[in-house]
């Protein structure tokens, strides 16, 4: 896997498929499906030996065990400088301490220092606000991330799971005050969850933040291991027995048909669709084995034919609601008549350059 994208408006080159390590470790919130260090090692090795360089973790994953295991694996492999290591902060690490969670400056600085110790490194390539806490002023977050960049603790800052207006405010504040820009926004995105498209995608494109998409197979729903039953989902995974909407069943059926036509697993087709959507720089994928890593990475070994993409787009589409319905081509025709020939600038157009000082 030697295909890399620049992340947002930066010079940082990242793999189009990232390795998520939320399941590295058997403690804390994610322990139900966690892996021991010995079980995580072949997963990590398979990814980096295939050329992958973007590793995603967080202090909250398996109560910090994900970072400790990952740090040990990186030290063993001796490949720290080759990797783009991503950490996150927000979630509580001490329920008894009100400043041991959230996005305030005190917690961010303490959290990054703790993550660096667990990972056994002196810097993170990417450091993300994990979740909007609805309290901390965005200016405080941006200023703190900028200070960490200047201190050499992190190379770039970013956001995860925040409102679009918050991300836009953060980036605009950074630009207005000559601070380090935010280079990524990490969001859930899949064929059954396209909610980021109306706001986040154009926002990220306009403001220079590459989207890193998580949950591209919707927690396993789009892998083909579940079937419809009277009780909801029939299967052996974590989603068994859950309810699925008719919209999602239409997506699953369309995905199943496209995958059969292409001779590819459903999961690969689902990942390919996300990875090739506008604004997406990389897709975060977890894995339970080295074999699953190899299957995940094969998701970019083929192109979706136009007809297959159309089938998936149509099956997964949801009706635009106000005010977004007003931005569709159909509605826009009320604003400017197509017969007037008014459109965007042609490719290669450059505006005239005027002298700063007029004669």
N, C-alpha and C positions, 0 to 999 in steps of 0.2 A: 504494500500500500504506500505508494510514493506520490500521492496526489494530495497537495496541500493548498489551503486557501489563506489569504491574508485575513486576519480577524478584525473586522470593522475597519475603521480608518487608522490602521496601525501597520507597522512592518512585521508583526508577529505572524509567523506561518504555522498553521495548525492542521492536523489531519482532519479530513472531512468526517471521519467517524472517530469519536472519542470513547475512551474506556471509563465507564462509571464504576466506582468502587464502593457503592453504598452497601454491598453485601460482603465486604471484606471485614470479617470479625463476627463474633457470636455473642455480643453483648448489646445492651440498650434496646432502642426502639425497633431496630431492624434485625434482631437476632434470630427471628423465626426462620429466615431463609439465608442466614449468614454462612460464611465460609471461614474455616480456620486459616492460619497463615500457610500451612502446608497445602491446603486446598486452593488457596488464592494464588500461590506461586505459579502454577502452570497457566492460569488465566492471564496473569500479568506478562509472563514470558511470551506466550503466544501472540499477544498484542504488540509488544515492542519488537519482537523478532520479525513481525510482518511489516514493520515500518511505521507503526502508529506512534504518535508523540504527545497526544493530548490526554492527560489523565485528570479525572474529576473526582474530588473528595470533599469532605466537609467535617468540621469538628463534631457535628451532631451525629454523624454516621457511626453506628455501633458504639456510641459513647466514647468516641475518640480512638477506638481500636482500629478502625479503617486507616487512620493516619499512621498509627504505629506500625501496622503490618506493611503498609505501603512504603514507609520510610525504610524498613528493614529490607524489603525487596529491591528498592532502588539502590541502597548501599551494596547489597549483594551483587547486583548487576553492574554497578559502577557507571551508570548512564544518566546521572542527574542532569548534566548540562544539555543532554540531547532532548530531555523531556520538557513539555510545557505543563507545569504542575499547577492545578487549580484548587484553591481552598475556598471555604465559605464561612461566614459568621452570621449569627442572629440568635439561634436557639439557646435555651438556658443550659448552662453547665453546672449551676448550683441553685436549686430552687429556693434556698434560704437567703440568697443575696439578690436584691432587686437590680443591682448593676451588673449581674453576671449573665445578662441576656439583652436582647434588643440590639438597636443599631446606634447607640450612643458612643461617643468618642472613648469613654473609659472602657467599655466592653470591647470595642473593636481592637484597641491596642492590646488589651490583655489577651484577647482571643487569638490574634495573629502570633503573639509571642508563644503562646501555648501550642499552637499548631506547628510552628517552626521547630519547637523542641520535639514534639512527637514524630514529626517527619524527618528529623535529623538533617535539616537544611537551614541555610541562613537567609533564604528568600523564596517567595512564591512568584511564579510567572503571572498568575491571575488570582485576584482576590475579590470575591463577590459578596455583596449583601445577599443573604440567603432568602429572606422574606421581609416584606414591608411590615414594620411594627406599628404603623399608624400613629406614632408618637414623635419620633425623632425628626427634627427639621432636616430637610434634604441638604441644606447648606452645610450642616455639621458633618454629615456622612461624606460629602464630596471633599470638604476640607481635610478630613482625617485621611481619606484614601490618598489625596495629593501629598500629604505629609509623609505617608508610608512609602510612596514612590520616591520622594526626595531623600528619605532616609535609607533607601536601598532594601527595605524589607519586602517590598513587592515591586514587580515590574509594571503591571497594569491593574486598574480597577475595573469592576463591572457590577452588574445587578442581576438578580434572579427573582422571579415571581413578585413583581411590583406592578402597580397600575402604569399604563402608558403615559399618563400625564406626569407621573412622578419621574419616570425615566427621562422624559423630555425636559422637565425642569432641572434635573440633575446635570444633564449634558449641557444644557444652555448656560447654567450657572458656571460650570467648569470652563466653557468657552469664553464667557464674558469676563472671567477673572484670571485668565491665563493659567488655569490649573490643568493637571493631567486629565486628558479626556477618558471617558468610560468607553471601553472597546467592545463590550459584549453585553447582551441581555439574554439570560437563560430562561426558557419558557416551555411549558408543555405544548406539544404539537403532534397531531396524528390525523389520520383519515376520519376518525370519529370525533376529533376535537380541533376544529379549525377556527376557534374563537379569536386567535391572535391576529387574524388576517386584516380586519378592518382598521385597526389602530396601530398595533405593534409593528407590523411589517413595514408600512410606509414611514412610520416614525424612525425605526432603526435604519432604514435606507437613507432617509434624509439627514439623520444626525450622526451617521458613521458608526453605528453599533452593529456588529455581526450577531445574528441570532444563533445561539446554541440551543438546539431543541432537545427536550427530554421526553420520555415516554412515547416514542414513535410507534410502538406496537400496543399502546394503551394497556399497559400492565399485563400483557399476554393475550388480550382479547383478539388481537389481529394475527395470532400465530397459527391458527387452525386447530388448536387443541381443545377447543370448546364447541359444543353443538347445542342447538336449541332443544329445550325439554319443557315439560309442563311446569317444572319448578324454576325455570329460568335458564341458567347455564349448566350444561352437563359436561363435566370434565374433572381432571384431577388437580388443577392449579388453584391458586389463591382466590380466583374469582368464581369458583364453582358455587352454584346455587344463587348467584346474584342475578339481578334483573337487567335486561338489555332492552333498549328502545327499538321500535320498528325501524327508525332511521339507522341505528347501528347494525341491525340485521341486514338491511339493504347494502350497507357498506361491506359487511363480511361476505355476503353472497357475491358481490361484484369483485371483491378482492380475490375470493376463491376462484372465480372464473378466469380472471386475468392471470393469476399465478399458474393455473392449469395450462392455459394457452402458451405461456412462456416457459413452462417446465421448471419453474422456480418455486421455492417455499413461499408461503404467504408472508412470512415475516420479512423476507428479503425484499419483496415487492413493496411492502408497507414502508420499510426503511428507505428504499430508493425514492419513493414518492416524496417523503419528507425532505430528504437530503437535496433534492433537485428543485425545491420550491424557492420562490423569490425571497431574498434576504437571509436565507439559511447558510451559515458558514460551516457548521458542524453539528452532528447528531450524537447525543450521549447514549451509549448502549451498555447495559450491564450484561454479564454472562455468568453462567453457573459452571462452565467447563471450558477447556481449551478448544474443544470441538465446536462449541457454540460461538466462541470468538471467531473461528475460521468461517463459520457460516454467516455471521454478522458482517464480516469484512467483505464477503462475496456479494453483498448487496449492491455494491457499486461496480460490479464487473459486467453489467449489462445496461442498456438504455431502454427506457419504457417507450414502446411505440406510441405514436400520436393517438391512435385509436384506443389503446389501453389506458393512456392517461385520461382521455376524454371520458371513458366509462367510469374510472375512479373519481374523477372530478364531479361528474354528474351525480353519482350515487352518494357522495359524501357532502355535497353542497347543502346548505341550509338557507332558507329565504332571508334576504336582507331585511332588517328591521329599521325603522326610523331612528336616528337620522341617516343611517348608512344607505338605506334604500334610495335616498335622494342623490347619492353620488354614483349611481349606476349609469351606464351609457344611455339607457332608455330615458331616464329622468333628465340627464344632462342635455338631451336633444331639445328640451324645452327652453334651455338657456341660450344655446347657440344653434342656429339652423345648420344642418349638415350641408345644405345647398350653398352656403356662403364660402365653403372651402377654407374655413379657419381651423387650423390644427396646430400641432406642436412644431417646433423647429426641425428642419431636416437633419439627418445624420451628418456630422461633420461641421455643423454650423458653429461659427464663433462670433460673438458679439463684437462690434467695433471697439477699438481701444482709443480713448481720447487722452490727450496730454493733460497732466494734472494741472498745469498752469496754462491758462488760456492767453493767447496773444491779444 
